[in-house]
């Protein structure tokens, strides 16, 4: 059985974590995977969409096609599956036009009515799919997963001043820049703290020292694991509620406690006081980081709990069979309405399957 994945780029984080990560599992089940960047050239894209007829399964990732292109792909594809891990029917948090876009919404609804299955990264996204015409039995929630084997937690907490770590891209770095007064205040009020940025772009938050680490796939796990605390800050808006918490999962896989603001999926990934902390105000951030600086043993305990949490609920291997079954329709995986709204992480319980 041949699978074609049409993605933004094979190097894009979504393609790496939500498609290519499952390639070994596909091979073990006897499937082959061809991954292609969806062409931006109109003539080449038409040929690419028609060529989908050569494959048993087509996985379209994140892209909202014009209706005529969707119709062309739908005619060609024997089985059409859509995967998304962002609230793509909205504009992003920093678009000056605001979140709502009628064109995106129409394309998203047309797609939900056309596909054979949808893989959504969290319950918020799953509910959007159903609200826009997807029959609930065609929905499977599959979080962005982590290969825990790539991350090697420190054996003991650091005794040096606290190193915070943030990992992301130049687009998501805008969230940190939006909250710059918080990071400057942390630099003033948390003794010895520094911030490690693992990214493709960098900024300054004086007096908070910033350690720039140019991102690469080869070094990201080690760059995270050698820090002390992972941080995340999201704007409270529709786009952010669709986020799947990859950076938090990376920190947790590395055995780090996490601190994040109380927005979106972060509230379901973090159990306050067990694997990290949810900060509801700037004062919370300061107080929590001061406490974590003073108590390395607490950091170690929280980090171990975080690692166990990811191993149990978000490790790649725990989701391979769910991904394969939803992709190939080996057995249906309906998601009932009460499950769509649930925020508890983990694979769909066996009792919710037919």
N, C-alpha and C positions, 0 to 999 in steps of 0.2 A: 504494500500500500504506500503510495507516494503522497507526501504532504508538501504543499507550497505555502510559505509564509511571506506575505507582502507587508513590509515594515518600512518605517521611515529610513532606517539605516541599520545594518547588522551590528554597528558599533554603538548604537543608541542604547542607553541604559535599559529601556523597556524591552528591547529585543534581546539583550543579553540575559536579563533576569527572568523574563516571562516566556521566552521561546527557546533560545539557544541552551539555556540551563537544562532543559528537558530533553535535549538531543540524545544523550546516552540512554535514557529511558525509552525513547522512541525506537532506537536501534535494537534494544533488547526485546522489544515487542515485534520486531520485524518490519518497522516502518522506516522510510527514508525521508530526510528533510532537506528541501531546497529553500534557501532564504534569499529574498531579493528586496532591494530598495525599490519602492514604488516610484516609477519614473516621473519626473516633473515635465518631461517632453510630451506633449499631447499625442503625437503620432506613436511614439514608443509606448506610451501608457495603453493606448488602444490595443496594440499588438500584445502587450503584456497581459492585459485582462482577457483577451481571447485565448491566449496560450494557457490560461488556467484550466481549460478543458482537458489538458493532458494529465491532470492530477486527480487523485481520488478525493483529496481534502484540500480546501484553501482556507488558510487562516489569515484574515485581514486584521492588522493591528492598528488601532487608534484612528485611522484615517476616515474622515467623513467625505465620501465621494459625492460628486454631483449625481443627480438622479440618473442621467443617461449612462454614466459610467457604472453606477451600481447595477442598473438593468443589464448592461453588457456582462458584468462579472457574474451576476446571478444566473444568466442564461448559460454561461460557460461552466460554472462550478457545480460539480455533482453534490458536494456538501460544503456549505459556506459557514465558517465560524468567525465570530468577531471577538477580539480581545481588547480590553481597555483598562487602564489604571489611573486615569485622570478624568475629571468632569469635563470632557471635551465638547459638550454642547454649550458650555459657557466660555467666555473669554477669561484670560488669566487674571490674577489678582492685581496686576500693575497696568492693565490696559486702561487708558484714560477714557475709553468709551463706555466703561462699565461692563458687568458680567453678561448681560443678556444679549443674545444675537439670534434673531429670527431665522436667518439662513442656516446657522448651525443646528438650531433646534429642529427645523424641517428635515434636514439631512439625517440627523440622528434618528428621528421618528421613522423615516423611510427605511433606514437600515435595520431598525429593531423589528419592523414588520416583514423584512425580507430574509433574514439569516436563519439558519437551522439551529444555531446555538450561540450563546454569548458566555464568555468568561469575563467576569467582573472582579476587580481587585478588592472591593470592600462592600459592605451592606448598603452604604449610601449610593454607590454606583449601581448596584443591583436594583435598588428601588427605582432609580432613574430609568433603567432599561425597561422595567415592567410598566412604569407610568407612561412610557412613550410607545407602548404597543407590543412589547415582547411577551409572548405567552410564558407564564412563570415556569412551566416544565422545561423550557429551553435555557434556563439560566443556571449557571454554576458559579458560585463564589470561589475564586482561587486567589489568595493573597499573593503579593510579590514575595517570593520565598528566598531564603538564604541557604547557601551551602556552608553549614557550620564548620565543615572540615577545613575551610580556608582561613578560619580565624583562630588564633592561639592566644587565649587570655594570659595575662601576666600571672606568675605564680604567687606574687606578693604585692601589696599596694605600694605605690611609690612614696618615699619619705620626703621627696623634693616638693617645692610649691606646686599647687594644683595646675594641671594642664587640661584645659577644656578642648574638645575637638568638635568641629563642625565639618561635615562632608557634603558636597553638592556641586551644582553647576553654576555658571554665571547667571542663569535665569533665576534660580532659586536663591542665589546670594542676595537678590534684591530684598528678600524678607529680612535678612540681617541688617541690611543698610537702612531699611525703614525703621528698625528698632534701635538705631545707633545710640540714642541717649542711654538706653539700658546698658549696653556693653561699655560705654564710657564710665557709667556710674559703677559698674562692676570693677573696672580697672582702678577706680579710686577707693573703693570700700572693701574689696576682698584682698587681703594681703598676699602678695606674691603670685597671684593668678595670671595665667597667660592663655591665649586662644590660638589653637592650631587650626588653620584653614586648609582643607584638602580640596582643591578646586582648580578650575582653569582660569580664574580671575581672582584678584585680591583687593582688599580695601584696608583702611586703617581705622582704628577706634581708640586713638590716644585718649587717656594714658594706659589703656589696656594693651599690653604687648601682643602683637600678632605674628605668629610663625607661619609663613606661607609654604605650603607643600604642593607643588604642581601635581595634579591628579594623574595617575595612570592605573590601569587595571592591575599591573604587577605589584604596585606598592600600597594600594588602598587599604588592604586588610591590616598590614603591619603598621601603617601610619595611624590607623584608628586604635589598634590594640595597645600601642605604646603610650596612649594618653591615659587620663584618669577619670574623666567624666564626659559623656556625650551630651550635646545640647541640640535642641531644635526649637525654632520659633516660626509659627505660621500666622499669617493674617487670618482673621475670623471672617471668612467669606465663602461663597459657594464653590469657588475653585479649590480652596484649601480643604474643604470637607470631602472632596474627592481624592485627596492624596492618600497613598497607601502605606506611608511610614517607613520607607526603605531605610532612611538614614538611622532611625531609631533601631530597626532590626539589625543593622550592621553594628551599631554600638553594643547592643545586647549580645550578639554573637561573639563579640570581642571581650565579653565579660566586664563591660563597663556599666555602672549605674548611669541613668539618664535623667535629665531635667528638661522639661518642655512646657510650653504654655498649653492651656486646656482647650484645645481646638481639634475638631475632627477625630480621625482615627487615633490620634495620640492619647485620647482619653480611654480607649479600649486596650491599647498596648501597655500603658503604664498603670500599674497598681500602686497607688501612692504609699510610699514607705516600705514597699516590698522589693520592687525592681527599679525604682526610681522615684521621681517626684513630679507632680504637676504644679506649676507656678501660676497663680491667678493674678499676681500683681508684681510690679518691680521690686517691692519690698520682699515678697516671697523669694524672688530670684536671689537677692542679696543674702537673706537669712539662710536659705538652703545651701548656697555655695560656701558661706562661712562655716556652716556645720560640717559639710563634706570635707572642707580643708582641714578642719580640726580633728576629724575622726576617720583615719585611714581604714580602721577595721570595719567601720560601717560601710565604707565604699566597697571593701572586699565582699562583705555579705550581700549587699545589694547587687553587685556585679555577678556573683555566683547565681543568685536568683534569676537575674536577667538572662544569663546564658541558658539555664534550665528551661525558662519560659520559651525561648526561641527554639531550642531543641525539640520541645514537646509540640509546639503549635505551628512553627513557621519554617522548620528545616525542609529543604528541597525534597528529601526522600519521603517525607510524610505526605507529600502532595502529588507524587508522580502518578499514582494510579488514578487519582481524581482527574488530573489533567488529561491523561490518556483516554479515560473512559468518556469524558466530555467531548474531547476532540473527535474521537472515532465513533461515538454513539454505541460503544460496546454494550452499555446498558444505560437506560435513561437515568438522569439525576435531577428529578424535579425539586425545586426549592419552594416550599410552601410559604404563603404570605407572612406567617408569624416568624419564619426563619430569616426572611429578607430584612426585617426590622431589627433583628437581634444584633447585638454588638459583641457577643462572646466569640472570640477567635477559635479557629480550629476547623478541621474538615467537617463536612455535613455528617451528623451522626447516622449510623446505619439505620436507625429507626425512622429517619426521614426519607429513606430511599424506598422505592417500591419493591 
